Amino acid sequence: MDASSTLTPAQVAVVMVEQAVAKHNTRYDKTFFKAFLAGVMLSFGGLFDMIISGGSPALAASNPGIVKVLGGFVFPVGLVMIVLQGFELLTSNLMTFPMAVIKGAIPWWSIPVNWTIVFFGNLVGSLFFAAIFSKYDGLLTADPYASYVRTFAVTKAITPGWYQIFIRGIGCNWLVCVAVWQGAGAKETYSKIIAIWFPIWVFVACGFDHVVANMFSLPLSIMLHSELTTDLYIRKSLIASLIGNIVGGLLVGLPAVYFYLGDWRAGGLRDAEEGAQIERKNSNPSGSEKTA
């Protein structure tokens, strides 16, 4: 690998902890509004996916796999915009905050506080986008799009069992956190985009469950009078996918701590604020980490 354009896995692990520290020290109002905008950005990708998938009923009937691949290909634009603008997405924080807590860089209570604020910020942003930019502007209220959105709710949240949505949530955030990890390891913008794009493409095409992406698509189906109810959405889809996403994030973050951060210490990073220049005196991996 070209050291000038990429970070080593050990360096990326340090970056993940540094990001969690910076987010921990960010004012709560800023965190909420960044999460709100992240919900909007991810919903742009979800809308793009629905325009392609919902607008191709004949192709979906003859070759549903191709439609899933095409819809999955455009969805990653949402996460790319979130990462490049530095917004707050819950699913990546499910990986980074436990890493920082384990290394003693932030207190344990930062996990429930940040996750709660970001969860509701993502939710409000997603609902705002679904109502204003998908329903009230009429983009998805006519067929074939409206029918697709209603059918999507059935196949996404009604037909699968709770345990199936939970497992799909694990697979989803495993891939999302891999995408965020790879994006953090790339230094150039185009490299970040490519590194992020492919894992997200895979999770969407495979039909895994992302709790924030579902905050757009499934409430939109409720707004368009699908069979899904708000109570069923919360009890079955939202809770199951959230818990699954937590497990998926830990499957990336915990091995990273074990592999690369065994002798790393937070040092003076505990007081680093978002946007501040961080003195990375501890960022160089140890000899054992370099050989990992």
C-alpha positions as CSV (number, residue, x, y, z in Angstrom):
1,M,0.0,0.0,0.0
2,D,1.0,3.6,-0.7
3,A,1.7,5.1,2.7
4,S,1.1,8.5,1.3
5,S,-2.5,7.8,0.3
6,T,-3.7,5.3,2.9
7,L,-3.5,4.7,6.6
8,T,-2.6,1.4,8.1
9,P,-5.3,-0.6,10.0
10,A,-3.6,0.4,13.3
11,Q,-3.7,4.1,12.4
12,V,-7.4,3.8,11.3
13,A,-8.2,2.3,14.7
14,V,-6.6,5.3,16.4
15,V,-8.6,7.6,14.1
16,M,-11.8,5.9,15.1
17,V,-11.1,6.5,18.8
18,E,-10.2,10.1,18.1
19,Q,-13.4,10.7,16.2
20,A,-15.4,9.3,19.2
21,V,-13.5,11.6,21.6
22,A,-14.2,14.6,19.4
23,K,-17.9,13.7,19.1
24,H,-18.1,13.2,22.9
25,N,-16.8,16.8,23.4
26,T,-19.2,18.3,20.9
27,R,-22.1,20.3,22.2
28,Y,-25.4,18.4,22.2
29,D,-27.2,20.8,20.0
30,K,-24.6,20.5,17.3
31,T,-24.7,16.7,17.6
32,F,-28.5,16.7,17.2
33,F,-28.5,19.0,14.1
34,K,-25.7,17.0,12.5
35,A,-27.7,13.9,13.1
36,F,-30.8,15.6,11.6
37,L,-28.8,16.4,8.5
38,A,-27.4,12.9,8.3
39,G,-30.9,11.5,8.3
40,V,-31.7,13.9,5.4
41,M,-28.6,12.9,3.5
42,L,-29.2,9.2,3.9
43,S,-32.8,9.7,2.8
44,F,-31.6,11.3,-0.5
45,G,-29.9,8.0,-1.2
46,G,-33.0,6.1,-0.2
47,L,-35.2,8.2,-2.5
48,F,-32.8,7.6,-5.4
49,D,-33.0,3.9,-4.7
50,M,-36.8,4.0,-4.7
51,I,-36.9,6.0,-8.0
52,I,-34.9,3.3,-9.7
53,S,-36.4,0.2,-8.0
54,G,-40.0,1.5,-7.9
55,G,-39.9,2.8,-11.4
56,S,-38.9,-0.5,-13.0
57,P,-41.8,-2.8,-12.3
58,A,-41.4,-4.7,-15.6
59,L,-37.7,-5.3,-15.0
60,A,-38.4,-6.3,-11.4
61,A,-40.9,-8.9,-12.5
62,S,-38.5,-10.4,-15.0
63,N,-35.2,-10.0,-13.3
64,P,-35.6,-8.8,-9.6
65,G,-31.9,-9.4,-8.9
66,I,-30.8,-6.7,-11.4
67,V,-33.2,-4.2,-9.9
68,K,-31.7,-4.8,-6.5
69,V,-28.2,-4.4,-7.8
70,L,-29.2,-1.1,-9.6
71,G,-31.0,0.3,-6.6
72,G,-28.1,-0.7,-4.3
73,F,-25.6,1.0,-6.6
74,V,-27.1,4.5,-6.2
75,F,-27.9,4.3,-2.4
76,P,-24.3,4.9,-1.2
77,V,-24.5,8.5,-2.2
78,G,-26.2,9.2,1.1
79,L,-23.4,7.8,3.3
80,V,-20.8,9.5,1.1
81,M,-22.4,12.9,1.7
82,I,-22.6,12.2,5.4
83,V,-18.9,11.2,5.7
84,L,-17.5,14.0,3.6
85,Q,-19.6,16.6,5.5
86,G,-18.8,15.2,8.9
87,F,-22.4,14.6,10.0
88,E,-23.6,12.2,12.7
89,L,-24.9,8.8,11.7
90,L,-25.9,6.4,14.5
91,T,-24.6,3.2,12.9
92,S,-21.0,4.3,12.7
93,N,-21.1,5.6,16.3
94,L,-22.2,2.1,17.3
95,M,-18.7,1.1,16.4
96,T,-16.5,4.0,17.5
97,F,-17.9,4.9,20.9
98,P,-17.5,1.4,22.4
99,M,-13.9,1.4,21.1
100,A,-13.2,4.7,22.8
101,V,-14.8,3.6,26.1
102,I,-12.8,0.4,26.2
103,K,-9.6,2.4,25.8
104,G,-10.6,4.8,28.5
105,A,-10.7,7.8,26.2
106,I,-14.3,8.7,27.1
107,P,-16.6,7.8,30.0
108,W,-19.1,4.9,29.7
109,W,-22.1,7.2,29.9
110,S,-21.1,8.9,26.7
111,I,-22.5,5.8,24.8
112,P,-26.1,6.1,25.9
113,V,-26.1,9.9,25.7
114,N,-24.6,10.1,22.2
115,W,-26.6,7.2,20.8
116,T,-29.8,8.7,22.1
117,I,-29.2,12.1,20.7
118,V,-28.0,10.8,17.3
119,F,-30.9,8.3,17.1
120,F,-33.6,11.0,17.5
121,G,-31.7,13.4,15.3
122,N,-31.5,10.8,12.5
123,L,-35.2,9.9,13.1
124,V,-36.4,13.5,12.9
125,G,-34.3,14.2,9.7
126,S,-35.6,11.0,8.1
127,L,-39.2,11.7,8.9
128,F,-38.8,15.3,7.7
129,F,-37.4,14.1,4.4
130,A,-40.1,11.4,4.0
131,A,-42.9,13.9,4.6
132,I,-41.7,16.9,2.7
133,F,-39.4,15.6,-0.1
134,S,-41.1,12.3,-0.8
135,K,-44.8,12.6,0.0
136,Y,-45.9,16.3,0.0
137,D,-44.0,17.1,-3.2
138,G,-45.7,14.2,-4.9
139,L,-42.6,12.4,-6.1
140,L,-43.6,9.0,-4.7
141,T,-47.4,9.4,-4.3
142,A,-48.4,8.0,-7.7
143,D,-47.9,4.6,-9.2
144,P,-45.7,2.7,-9.8
145,Y,-43.8,4.4,-6.9
146,A,-46.6,4.4,-4.3
147,S,-47.3,0.7,-4.9
148,Y,-43.7,-0.1,-4.6
149,V,-43.3,1.7,-1.3
150,R,-46.3,-0.1,0.1
151,T,-45.1,-3.5,-1.1
152,F,-41.6,-2.7,0.2
153,A,-43.0,-2.3,3.7
154,V,-44.6,-5.7,3.6
155,T,-41.4,-7.5,2.5
156,K,-39.2,-5.4,4.8
157,A,-41.1,-5.3,8.0
158,I,-44.2,-7.5,8.0
159,T,-43.2,-10.8,6.3
160,P,-39.8,-11.4,8.0
161,G,-39.7,-12.6,11.5
162,W,-38.2,-10.5,14.3
163,Y,-35.1,-12.7,14.5
164,Q,-34.6,-12.4,10.7
165,I,-34.6,-8.6,10.9
166,F,-32.2,-8.8,13.8
167,I,-29.8,-10.9,11.8
168,R,-30.1,-8.7,8.8
169,G,-29.3,-5.8,11.0
170,I,-26.1,-7.5,12.0
171,G,-25.0,-8.0,8.4
172,C,-26.0,-4.4,7.5
173,N,-23.9,-2.6,10.1
174,W,-21.0,-5.0,9.7
175,L,-20.7,-3.7,6.2
176,V,-21.5,-0.1,7.0
177,C,-18.8,0.0,9.6
178,V,-16.4,-1.6,7.2
179,A,-17.3,1.1,4.7
180,V,-16.7,3.9,7.3
181,W,-13.4,2.2,8.4
182,Q,-12.2,2.0,4.8
183,G,-13.2,5.6,4.1
184,A,-11.3,6.8,7.2
185,G,-8.2,5.0,5.9
186,A,-8.2,6.8,2.6
187,K,-6.9,10.4,2.4
188,E,-8.1,11.6,-1.1
189,T,-11.8,12.3,-1.6
190,Y,-12.2,10.0,-4.6
191,S,-10.5,7.2,-2.7
192,K,-12.9,7.7,0.2
193,I,-15.9,7.6,-2.1
194,I,-14.8,4.3,-3.7
195,A,-13.9,2.8,-0.3
196,I,-17.3,3.6,1.1
197,W,-19.4,2.8,-2.0
198,F,-18.9,-0.9,-2.4
199,P,-19.7,-2.2,1.1
200,I,-22.9,-0.1,1.1
201,W,-23.8,-1.3,-2.4
202,V,-23.5,-4.9,-1.1
203,F,-25.7,-4.3,2.0
204,V,-28.5,-2.6,0.0
205,A,-28.5,-5.1,-2.8
206,C,-28.6,-8.0,-0.4
207,G,-31.6,-6.5,1.6
208,F,-30.0,-6.1,5.0
209,D,-31.6,-3.8,7.5
210,H,-30.2,-0.4,8.4
211,V,-32.1,1.2,11.3
212,V,-31.7,4.8,10.0
213,A,-32.4,4.0,6.3
214,N,-35.6,2.3,7.5
215,M,-36.5,5.5,9.3
216,F,-37.2,7.0,5.9
217,S,-38.6,4.1,3.9
218,L,-41.0,2.5,6.4
219,P,-42.5,5.6,7.9
220,L,-43.0,6.8,4.3
221,S,-45.0,3.6,3.6
222,I,-47.1,4.4,6.6
223,M,-47.8,7.9,5.3
224,L,-48.9,6.3,2.0
225,H,-51.3,4.0,3.9
226,S,-49.5,0.6,3.6
227,E,-50.4,-2.4,5.8
228,L,-47.6,-1.5,8.2
229,T,-48.6,0.4,11.4
230,T,-46.5,2.6,13.6
231,D,-46.8,0.2,16.5
232,L,-45.7,-2.8,14.4
233,Y,-42.8,-0.8,12.8
234,I,-41.5,0.1,16.3
235,R,-42.0,-3.3,17.9
236,K,-40.7,-5.4,15.0
237,S,-38.5,-3.5,12.6
238,L,-37.0,-0.6,14.5
239,I,-36.0,-2.4,17.7
240,A,-34.8,-5.5,15.9
241,S,-32.7,-3.7,13.3
242,L,-31.3,-1.3,16.0
243,I,-30.1,-4.2,18.2
244,G,-28.7,-6.0,15.1
245,N,-26.9,-2.9,14.1
246,I,-25.3,-2.6,17.5
247,V,-24.0,-6.1,17.3
248,G,-22.8,-5.5,13.7
249,G,-20.9,-2.4,14.9
250,L,-19.3,-4.3,17.7
251,L,-18.1,-7.0,15.3
252,V,-15.9,-4.4,13.6
253,G,-14.9,-2.2,16.6
254,L,-14.1,-4.9,19.2
255,P,-11.7,-6.9,17.0
256,A,-10.0,-3.6,16.0
257,V,-9.3,-2.8,19.7
258,Y,-8.0,-6.3,20.2
259,F,-5.8,-6.3,17.1
260,Y,-4.4,-2.8,17.0
261,L,-5.0,-0.9,20.3
262,G,-3.6,-3.3,22.9
263,D,-1.0,-0.8,24.2
264,W,-2.5,2.4,23.0
265,R,-3.4,5.1,25.5
266,A,-5.7,8.1,25.1
267,G,-3.2,10.6,26.6
268,G,-4.3,14.2,26.0
269,L,-7.0,13.3,23.5
270,R,-9.7,13.3,26.2
271,D,-10.2,17.1,25.9
272,A,-10.0,17.3,22.1
273,E,-13.0,19.0,20.6
274,E,-14.5,18.5,17.2
275,G,-12.7,20.6,14.5
276,A,-9.7,21.1,16.7
277,Q,-6.2,20.1,15.7
278,I,-5.3,16.9,17.6
279,E,-1.8,16.3,18.7
280,R,-1.2,12.7,17.7
281,K,1.7,11.8,19.8
282,N,0.2,8.4,20.4
283,S,-1.1,7.8,16.9
284,N,2.0,6.0,15.7
285,P,1.4,2.3,16.1
286,S,3.8,0.2,18.2
287,G,6.2,-2.2,16.6
288,S,3.8,-5.1,17.3
289,E,1.0,-3.2,15.6
290,K,3.1,-2.3,12.6
291,T,3.7,-6.0,11.9
292,A,0.0,-6.9,12.4
